[in-house]
Amino acid sequence: MLPMFLAVVDQTIIATALPAIVAETGQVERASWIVVSYLIAATIAAPIYGRLGDSFGRRRLMFIALAIFMVASLLCAVCTSVEMLTLVRVLQGFGGGGLMTLSQALIGEAVPPRERARYQGYLAAVAVSANTFGPVAGGYLTEHFGWRSIFLINIPIGLCAVALTWRLKNPKVERLPWKADPGGLVLFTILVVTVLLALEQIQHVDLNALPLGAGLFAISLFAAAWLIRHENRAASPLIPLRLLKQPAIWRADTMAACHGAALVSLITFLPVYLVSVRGIPPSTTGLLLVPLTIGIGTGSLVVGRLVSKTGLTTIFPVYGMVVATICFVVLAMFASIMGLIPLAFLLLVVGASMGTVMAVVQVTVQTVAGQARLGEAAASVQFSRSIGAGFGTALVATALFATLAIKNPEAARAFAAMIENVKHVGPALPAIRQAAIQSDIADAFRVAFLVIGGFTLAAFFLALTNPLRKL
């Protein structure tokens, strides 16, 4: 749990420290590099650790990932420029990607298949809690101890994780033969970098960024086609295409991508909606996200136990995604007139419904992959969630901006400013004009919530057609 917590919290703890970092370095235009560099490196690292862990031992690779993460954390704390911090965050991401993948794989290695869902539920609850805890902890540490403390706090937690990992047994199991695949690594790196940078460009909701985003996507498609061709011929492929071709695995991975798209886009854009359209203070907005977090954690824990007890798997996300889709339709239609308490209850239900997916996806993929390929299986889920989250957030941003640009270009400009600053729109405008702009933005958010509901609807069909229904 501790390695998983470290890897996830480091994605979000930086958010509230960014203003202090750019204030010291004076490079606000490059602040996003600090976040994107970690995400790119962690996404690239996930399948590498999965494959190496299957060949050389997952416990051994966990020590390496923790060492890289802690050394990088120390280096982050002494950085003096955004460029230097960005480079070190890449190193930190190479450690963090291993922490997430190996945590999942070690559960599969230590726990029988029937019991895995319960422990995967624990990890899911930890991941969600870390996502919520990160910004709060980042703000507190930055205010009282300076922004460098957000990296130094990783050291004692990491040392504790090392001590606990040391206590794990190192089972004598069959290991996959290893042969380096440098061509696959280069092509996979090009694919991940171009996809994530393209998605980051699209999230700027700026028409001027679309040509660059489209060019990056074109490069990524070429890299993907070449990667598939290369990996089908490789003796020891980095990306296990034969594994991913199995119906239960590719459906589970795609469901993880849809789940990540829905959850991350909701967490990203719901606060913007509440502040700009409903006029809810940021402090209250943060509190409204608590029921969502509680719901996801509770749903993950309950479903994990139910899977362990009954052996049933995809039946839980089938019902969960139906409920989530209905909730997003309700949110699209009635969010503007709902009181805070009904809205909080709706988010609690959404969270509980979303919590039905995470443990089921991991246990499904690990069961089908088999004991020898647990690392590759866990890595495929992690990669799918990362790409799904980026794609989903970019798609929702595009839907919002396109709706506004067609309906009211002035509202589109106000929305773009709102994305950057998360403030009330148009305070200098006349009240009537400001109300009209907010009304147009509210209409655009209806489309956004329906797009998010489309992700959960797709996850429903993927769960419904998954052939692995019982362990």
VEXDREN-2710 file (C-alpha; in Angstrom, 1 decimal):
% VEXDREN-2710
k/r/px/py/pz
1/MET/0.0/0.0/0.0
2/LEU/2.8/2.4/0.8
3/PRO/4.5/2.2/-2.6
4/MET/1.1/2.7/-4.3
5/PHE/0.4/5.7/-2.0
6/LEU/3.8/7.3/-2.8
7/ALA/3.3/6.9/-6.6
8/VAL/-0.2/8.3/-6.7
9/VAL/0.2/11.1/-4.2
10/ASP/3.2/12.4/-6.1
11/GLN/1.0/13.0/-9.1
12/THR/-1.3/15.4/-7.2
13/ILE/0.7/16.8/-4.3
14/ILE/2.6/19.0/-6.8
15/ALA/-0.6/20.8/-7.9
16/THR/-0.9/23.2/-4.9
17/ALA/2.9/23.7/-4.7
18/LEU/3.1/24.9/-8.4
19/PRO/2.4/28.6/-7.6
20/ALA/5.2/28.7/-5.0
21/ILE/7.6/26.9/-7.4
22/VAL/7.0/29.3/-10.3
23/ALA/7.1/32.3/-7.9
24/GLU/10.6/31.3/-6.9
25/THR/11.8/30.4/-10.4
26/GLY/9.8/33.0/-12.3
27/GLN/8.9/30.5/-15.1
28/VAL/5.1/30.2/-15.0
29/GLU/4.8/29.4/-18.7
30/ARG/6.7/26.1/-18.1
31/ALA/5.0/25.0/-14.9
32/SER/3.0/22.3/-16.7
33/TRP/6.3/20.6/-17.6
34/ILE/6.7/19.6/-14.0
35/VAL/3.4/17.6/-14.0
36/VAL/3.5/16.3/-17.6
37/SER/7.1/15.0/-17.3
38/TYR/6.3/12.8/-14.3
39/LEU/3.2/11.4/-16.1
40/ILE/5.1/10.6/-19.3
41/ALA/7.9/8.8/-17.4
42/ALA/5.6/6.8/-15.2
43/THR/3.5/5.7/-18.1
44/ILE/6.6/4.5/-20.0
45/ALA/8.0/2.8/-17.0
46/ALA/5.0/0.7/-16.1
47/PRO/5.3/-2.0/-18.8
48/ILE/9.1/-2.1/-18.4
49/TYR/8.9/-2.9/-14.7
50/GLY/6.1/-5.4/-15.4
51/ARG/8.2/-7.3/-17.9
52/LEU/11.4/-7.1/-15.8
53/GLY/9.6/-8.2/-12.7
54/ASP/8.2/-11.3/-14.4
55/SER/11.8/-12.2/-15.4
56/PHE/13.9/-11.1/-12.4
57/GLY/11.5/-11.0/-9.5
58/ARG/9.0/-8.4/-8.5
59/ARG/10.3/-7.9/-5.0
60/ARG/13.8/-7.2/-6.3
61/LEU/12.4/-4.7/-8.8
62/MET/10.4/-3.0/-6.1
63/PHE/13.6/-2.2/-4.2
64/ILE/15.0/-0.7/-7.4
65/ALA/11.9/1.4/-8.0
66/LEU/11.8/2.7/-4.4
67/ALA/15.5/3.6/-4.6
68/ILE/15.1/5.5/-7.8
69/PHE/12.0/7.3/-6.4
70/MET/13.7/8.4/-3.2
71/VAL/16.9/9.5/-4.8
72/ALA/14.9/11.5/-7.3
73/SER/12.8/13.0/-4.5
74/LEU/16.0/14.3/-2.8
75/LEU/17.2/15.7/-6.1
76/CYS/13.8/17.5/-6.6
77/ALA/14.2/19.2/-3.3
78/VAL/17.5/20.8/-4.3
79/CYS/16.5/21.9/-7.8
80/THR/16.8/25.6/-8.6
81/SER/15.0/25.9/-11.9
82/VAL/12.0/24.6/-13.7
83/GLU/14.1/22.9/-16.3
84/MET/16.2/21.1/-13.7
85/LEU/13.1/20.1/-11.8
86/THR/11.5/18.8/-14.9
87/LEU/14.4/16.5/-15.7
88/VAL/14.5/15.1/-12.2
89/ARG/10.7/14.6/-12.3
90/VAL/11.3/12.3/-15.3
91/LEU/13.7/10.2/-13.1
92/GLN/11.1/10.3/-10.3
93/GLY/8.4/9.1/-12.8
94/PHE/10.6/6.2/-13.8
95/GLY/10.5/5.1/-10.1
96/GLY/6.8/6.0/-9.6
97/GLY/5.6/3.9/-12.6
98/GLY/7.3/0.9/-11.1
99/LEU/5.7/1.4/-7.7
100/MET/2.2/1.3/-9.1
101/THR/2.7/-1.7/-11.3
102/LEU/4.7/-3.8/-8.9
103/SER/2.3/-3.1/-6.0
104/GLN/-0.5/-4.7/-8.0
105/ALA/1.7/-7.6/-9.2
106/LEU/3.0/-8.4/-5.7
107/ILE/-0.6/-8.8/-4.5
108/GLY/-1.1/-11.3/-7.3
109/GLU/2.1/-13.1/-6.4
110/ALA/1.3/-13.3/-2.7
111/VAL/-2.5/-13.9/-2.6
112/PRO/-4.6/-16.7/-4.2
113/PRO/-6.8/-15.7/-7.1
114/ARG/-10.0/-15.8/-5.2
115/GLU/-8.7/-13.5/-2.5
116/ARG/-7.0/-11.0/-4.8
117/ALA/-10.0/-8.8/-5.4
118/ARG/-10.3/-8.0/-1.7
119/TYR/-6.7/-6.8/-1.6
120/GLN/-7.0/-5.0/-4.9
121/GLY/-10.0/-3.2/-3.3
122/TYR/-7.6/-2.1/-0.5
123/LEU/-5.2/-0.7/-3.1
124/ALA/-7.9/1.0/-5.0
125/ALA/-9.1/2.8/-1.8
126/VAL/-5.5/3.8/-1.1
127/ALA/-5.1/5.2/-4.7
128/VAL/-8.3/7.3/-4.4
129/SER/-7.4/8.5/-0.9
130/ALA/-3.9/9.5/-2.2
131/ASN/-5.5/11.5/-5.1
132/THR/-7.6/13.4/-2.6
133/PHE/-4.9/13.7/0.1
134/GLY/-2.3/15.0/-2.3
135/PRO/-3.5/18.6/-2.9
136/VAL/-4.4/19.1/0.7
137/ALA/-1.0/17.8/1.9
138/GLY/0.8/19.8/-0.8
139/GLY/-0.9/23.0/0.3
140/TYR/-0.2/22.5/4.0
141/LEU/3.5/21.5/3.5
142/THR/4.2/24.4/1.0
143/GLU/2.6/27.0/3.3
144/HIS/4.4/25.9/6.5
145/PHE/7.7/24.3/5.3
146/GLY/8.2/25.5/1.7
147/TRP/7.6/23.6/-1.6
148/ARG/10.7/21.5/-1.2
149/SER/9.1/19.7/1.7
150/ILE/6.6/18.0/-0.6
151/PHE/9.5/15.9/-2.0
152/LEU/11.4/15.4/1.3
153/ILE/8.3/13.8/2.9
154/ASN/8.7/10.9/0.4
155/ILE/11.9/9.8/2.1
156/PRO/10.6/8.5/5.5
157/ILE/7.6/6.9/3.8
158/GLY/9.8/5.3/1.2
159/LEU/12.2/3.9/3.9
160/CYS/9.2/2.4/5.6
161/ALA/8.1/0.9/2.3
162/VAL/11.5/-0.6/1.9
163/ALA/11.4/-2.2/5.3
164/LEU/8.0/-3.7/4.7
165/THR/8.9/-5.0/1.2
166/TRP/12.0/-6.6/2.8
167/ARG/9.6/-8.8/4.9
168/LEU/7.9/-10.2/1.8
169/LYS/8.7/-13.7/0.8
170/ASN/10.6/-14.3/-2.4
171/PRO/8.8/-17.3/-3.9
172/LYS/10.5/-19.8/-6.1
173/VAL/8.3/-19.5/-9.2
174/GLU/8.9/-19.9/-12.9
175/ARG/10.4/-16.8/-14.5
176/LEU/9.9/-15.7/-18.0
177/PRO/13.1/-15.6/-20.1
178/TRP/14.4/-12.1/-20.7
179/LYS/15.8/-10.7/-23.9
180/ALA/16.2/-6.9/-24.4
181/ASP/13.8/-5.2/-26.8
182/PRO/15.4/-1.8/-27.5
183/GLY/13.4/-1.3/-30.7
184/GLY/10.2/-1.8/-28.8
185/LEU/11.3/0.5/-26.0
186/VAL/12.1/3.4/-28.5
187/LEU/8.8/3.0/-30.4
188/PHE/6.8/2.7/-27.2
189/THR/8.5/5.8/-25.8
190/ILE/7.7/7.8/-29.0
191/LEU/4.1/6.6/-28.8
192/VAL/3.6/7.6/-25.1
193/VAL/5.3/10.9/-25.4
194/THR/3.5/12.0/-28.6
195/VAL/0.1/10.8/-27.3
196/LEU/0.4/12.5/-23.9
197/LEU/1.8/15.8/-25.4
198/ALA/-1.0/15.8/-27.9
199/LEU/-3.6/15.4/-25.2
200/GLU/-1.9/18.1/-23.2
201/GLN/-2.2/20.5/-26.2
202/ILE/-5.9/19.7/-26.7
203/GLN/-6.6/20.4/-23.0
204/HIS/-5.5/24.0/-23.5
205/VAL/-8.9/24.5/-25.3
206/ASP/-7.1/26.8/-27.7
207/LEU/-7.7/26.5/-31.4
208/ASN/-4.1/27.6/-32.0
209/ALA/-2.9/24.4/-30.2
210/LEU/-5.0/22.1/-32.4
211/PRO/-2.5/21.9/-35.4
212/LEU/0.4/20.9/-33.1
213/GLY/-1.9/18.4/-31.3
214/ALA/-3.0/16.9/-34.6
215/GLY/0.6/16.6/-35.8
216/LEU/1.6/14.8/-32.6
217/PHE/-1.4/12.4/-32.9
218/ALA/-0.3/11.6/-36.5
219/ILE/3.2/10.7/-35.2
220/SER/1.7/8.6/-32.5
221/LEU/-0.5/6.6/-35.0
222/PHE/2.6/5.9/-37.1
223/ALA/4.6/4.9/-34.0
224/ALA/1.7/2.6/-32.9
225/ALA/1.5/0.9/-36.2
226/TRP/5.3/0.4/-36.3
227/LEU/5.3/-0.8/-32.7
228/ILE/2.6/-3.5/-33.3
229/ARG/4.6/-4.7/-36.4
230/HIS/7.8/-4.8/-34.4
231/GLU/6.4/-6.5/-31.3
232/ASN/4.7/-9.2/-33.3
233/ARG/8.2/-10.2/-34.6
234/ALA/10.2/-9.7/-31.4
235/ALA/11.5/-12.8/-29.5
236/SER/10.9/-11.2/-26.1
237/PRO/8.5/-8.2/-26.7
238/LEU/8.2/-5.3/-24.3
239/ILE/4.5/-5.0/-25.1
240/PRO/2.8/-8.5/-24.7
241/LEU/0.5/-8.3/-27.8
242/ARG/-0.4/-12.0/-27.6
243/LEU/-1.6/-11.4/-24.0
244/LEU/-3.6/-8.3/-25.0
245/LYS/-5.3/-10.2/-27.8
246/GLN/-7.2/-12.3/-25.3
247/PRO/-10.9/-11.2/-25.1
248/ALA/-11.1/-11.0/-21.3
249/ILE/-7.9/-9.0/-21.1
250/TRP/-8.4/-6.4/-23.8
251/ARG/-12.0/-5.8/-22.6
252/ALA/-10.8/-5.4/-19.0
253/ASP/-8.0/-3.0/-20.1
254/THR/-10.4/-1.0/-22.2
255/MET/-12.8/-0.8/-19.3
256/ALA/-10.0/0.5/-17.1
257/ALA/-9.4/3.2/-19.8
258/CYS/-13.0/4.2/-19.8
259/HIS/-13.1/4.2/-16.0
260/GLY/-10.0/6.4/-15.9
261/ALA/-11.5/8.7/-18.5
262/ALA/-14.7/9.2/-16.6
263/LEU/-13.2/9.6/-13.2
264/VAL/-10.4/11.9/-14.0
265/SER/-12.5/14.2/-16.3
266/LEU/-15.1/14.4/-13.6
267/ILE/-12.6/15.3/-10.9
268/THR/-11.0/17.8/-13.3
269/PHE/-14.1/19.7/-14.5
270/LEU/-16.7/19.4/-11.7
271/PRO/-14.8/22.0/-9.5
272/VAL/-14.7/24.3/-12.5
273/TYR/-18.4/23.9/-13.0
274/LEU/-19.3/24.4/-9.4
275/VAL/-17.2/27.6/-9.0
276/SER/-18.0/29.3/-12.4
277/VAL/-21.6/28.3/-12.9
278/ARG/-23.0/27.7/-9.5
279/GLY/-20.9/30.3/-7.7
280/ILE/-19.8/27.9/-5.0
281/PRO/-16.7/28.9/-3.1
282/PRO/-13.6/26.8/-3.7
283/SER/-13.5/25.6/-0.1
284/THR/-17.1/24.2/-0.4
285/THR/-16.2/22.7/-3.8
286/GLY/-13.4/20.7/-2.1
287/LEU/-15.8/19.4/0.5
288/LEU/-18.3/18.3/-2.3
289/LEU/-15.6/16.0/-3.7
290/VAL/-15.3/14.2/-0.3
291/PRO/-18.5/12.1/-0.9
292/LEU/-17.1/11.1/-4.3
293/THR/-13.9/9.9/-2.7
294/ILE/-15.7/8.1/0.1
295/GLY/-18.0/6.4/-2.4
296/ILE/-15.1/5.2/-4.5
297/GLY/-13.2/3.8/-1.5
298/THR/-16.3/2.2/0.0
299/GLY/-17.4/0.7/-3.4
300/SER/-13.9/-0.7/-4.0
301/LEU/-13.7/-2.3/-0.6
302/VAL/-17.2/-3.8/-0.7
303/VAL/-16.9/-5.2/-4.2
304/GLY/-13.5/-6.6/-3.4
305/ARG/-14.9/-8.6/-0.6
306/LEU/-17.9/-9.7/-2.6
307/VAL/-15.7/-11.0/-5.4
308/SER/-13.6/-12.9/-2.9
309/LYS/-16.7/-14.3/-1.2
310/THR/-18.8/-15.2/-4.3
311/GLY/-16.2/-15.6/-7.1
312/LEU/-18.3/-13.4/-9.3
313/THR/-16.5/-10.6/-11.2
314/THR/-18.0/-8.5/-14.0
315/ILE/-21.5/-8.6/-12.7
316/PHE/-20.6/-5.9/-10.2
317/PRO/-19.3/-3.3/-12.8
318/VAL/-22.2/-4.2/-15.1
319/TYR/-24.7/-2.8/-12.4
320/GLY/-22.2/-0.2/-11.3
321/MET/-21.8/1.4/-14.7
322/VAL/-25.5/1.4/-15.3
323/VAL/-26.0/3.4/-12.1
324/ALA/-23.1/5.7/-12.9
325/THR/-24.5/6.4/-16.4
326/ILE/-27.9/7.3/-15.0
327/CYS/-26.2/9.6/-12.5
328/PHE/-24.3/11.5/-15.2
329/VAL/-27.5/12.0/-17.1
330/VAL/-29.2/13.3/-14.0
331/LEU/-26.1/15.6/-13.4
332/ALA/-26.4/16.9/-17.0
333/MET/-30.1/17.6/-16.7
334/PHE/-30.5/18.9/-13.2
335/ALA/-27.1/19.9/-11.8
336/SER/-27.9/23.6/-12.1
337/ILE/-31.0/23.4/-9.9
338/MET/-29.8/20.7/-7.3
339/GLY/-29.1/21.8/-3.8
340/LEU/-25.8/21.0/-2.2
341/ILE/-27.0/18.0/-0.1
342/PRO/-28.7/16.3/-3.1
343/LEU/-25.6/17.0/-5.2
344/ALA/-23.3/15.5/-2.5
345/PHE/-25.5/12.4/-2.3
346/LEU/-25.5/12.0/-6.1
347/LEU/-21.7/12.2/-6.0
348/LEU/-21.6/9.6/-3.3
349/VAL/-23.6/7.2/-5.5
350/VAL/-21.4/8.0/-8.5
351/GLY/-18.3/7.2/-6.4
352/ALA/-19.7/3.9/-5.1
353/SER/-20.7/2.9/-8.7
354/MET/-17.2/3.8/-10.0
355/GLY/-15.7/1.8/-7.2
356/THR/-17.1/-1.4/-8.7
357/VAL/-14.5/-1.4/-11.5
358/MET/-11.0/-1.1/-10.2
359/ALA/-10.6/-4.4/-8.2
360/VAL/-12.5/-6.4/-10.8
361/VAL/-10.3/-5.2/-13.7
362/GLN/-7.1/-6.1/-11.9
363/VAL/-8.2/-9.5/-10.8
364/THR/-9.6/-10.4/-14.2
365/VAL/-6.4/-9.5/-16.1
366/GLN/-4.2/-11.2/-13.5
367/THR/-6.3/-14.4/-13.5
368/VAL/-6.3/-14.7/-17.3
369/ALA/-2.6/-13.8/-17.7
370/GLY/-1.4/-16.4/-15.2
371/GLN/1.1/-16.4/-12.4
372/ALA/4.2/-16.0/-14.6
373/ARG/2.8/-12.8/-16.3
374/LEU/1.4/-10.9/-13.4
375/GLY/3.7/-8.0/-14.0
376/GLU/2.7/-7.6/-17.6
377/ALA/-0.9/-7.9/-16.7
378/ALA/-0.7/-5.2/-13.9
379/ALA/1.2/-2.9/-16.3
380/SER/-1.4/-3.2/-19.0
381/VAL/-4.1/-2.0/-16.6
382/GLN/-1.9/0.9/-15.4
383/PHE/-1.0/2.0/-18.9
384/SER/-4.7/1.8/-20.0
385/ARG/-5.9/3.9/-17.1
386/SER/-3.2/6.6/-17.8
387/ILE/-4.0/6.9/-21.5
388/GLY/-7.7/6.7/-20.8
389/ALA/-7.5/9.5/-18.2
390/GLY/-5.6/11.7/-20.6
391/PHE/-7.8/11.0/-23.6
392/GLY/-11.0/11.4/-21.6
393/THR/-10.0/14.7/-20.1
394/ALA/-8.9/16.1/-23.5
395/LEU/-12.2/14.9/-25.1
396/VAL/-14.3/16.5/-22.5
397/ALA/-12.4/19.7/-22.8
398/THR/-12.8/19.6/-26.5
399/ALA/-16.5/19.0/-26.2
400/LEU/-16.9/21.9/-23.8
401/PHE/-14.9/24.3/-26.0
402/ALA/-16.5/23.2/-29.3
403/THR/-20.0/23.7/-27.8
404/LEU/-19.2/27.1/-26.6
405/ALA/-17.3/28.2/-29.8
406/ILE/-20.3/27.2/-31.9
407/LYS/-22.9/28.8/-29.6
408/ASN/-21.1/31.9/-28.2
409/PRO/-17.4/32.7/-29.0
410/GLU/-17.3/35.3/-26.1
411/ALA/-18.3/32.5/-23.7
412/ALA/-15.6/30.3/-25.2
413/ARG/-13.0/32.9/-24.5
414/ALA/-14.3/33.3/-20.9
415/PHE/-14.2/29.5/-20.5
416/ALA/-10.6/29.3/-21.7
417/ALA/-9.6/31.9/-19.1
418/MET/-11.6/30.0/-16.5
419/ILE/-9.7/26.8/-17.2
420/GLU/-6.5/28.5/-16.5
421/ASN/-7.5/30.4/-13.4
422/VAL/-10.6/28.6/-12.1
423/LYS/-12.3/31.9/-11.2
424/HIS/-15.7/33.5/-11.8
425/VAL/-16.0/34.5/-15.4
426/GLY/-16.3/38.1/-16.5
427/PRO/-16.4/40.1/-13.3
428/ALA/-15.9/43.3/-15.3
429/LEU/-18.9/42.5/-17.6
430/PRO/-22.4/43.9/-17.1
431/ALA/-24.5/41.6/-14.9
432/ILE/-26.9/40.6/-17.8
433/ARG/-24.0/39.7/-20.1
434/GLN/-22.2/37.8/-17.4
435/ALA/-25.4/35.8/-16.7
436/ALA/-25.8/35.0/-20.4
437/ILE/-22.2/33.7/-20.6
438/GLN/-22.7/31.6/-17.5
439/SER/-25.9/30.2/-18.9
440/ASP/-24.0/29.2/-22.1
441/ILE/-21.2/27.6/-20.1
442/ALA/-23.8/25.7/-18.1
443/ASP/-25.3/24.4/-21.3
444/ALA/-21.8/23.3/-22.5
445/PHE/-21.3/21.4/-19.2
446/ARG/-24.5/19.4/-19.9
447/VAL/-22.7/18.1/-23.0
448/ALA/-19.6/17.4/-21.0
449/PHE/-21.4/15.4/-18.3
450/LEU/-23.1/13.4/-21.1
451/VAL/-19.7/12.7/-22.7
452/ILE/-18.5/11.4/-19.3
453/GLY/-21.7/9.3/-19.1
454/GLY/-20.7/7.9/-22.6
455/PHE/-17.4/6.6/-21.0
456/THR/-19.3/4.7/-18.3
457/LEU/-21.8/3.4/-20.9
458/ALA/-18.9/2.0/-22.9
459/ALA/-17.5/0.4/-19.7
460/PHE/-20.9/-1.2/-19.1
461/PHE/-20.9/-2.9/-22.5
462/LEU/-17.3/-4.0/-22.0
463/ALA/-18.1/-5.6/-18.6
464/LEU/-21.3/-7.2/-20.0
465/THR/-19.4/-8.9/-22.8
466/ASN/-16.3/-10.0/-20.8
467/PRO/-16.1/-13.8/-21.0
468/LEU/-14.6/-14.1/-17.5
469/ARG/-17.6/-13.9/-15.3
470/LYS/-16.5/-16.1/-12.3
471/LEU/-13.2/-17.0/-10.7
END
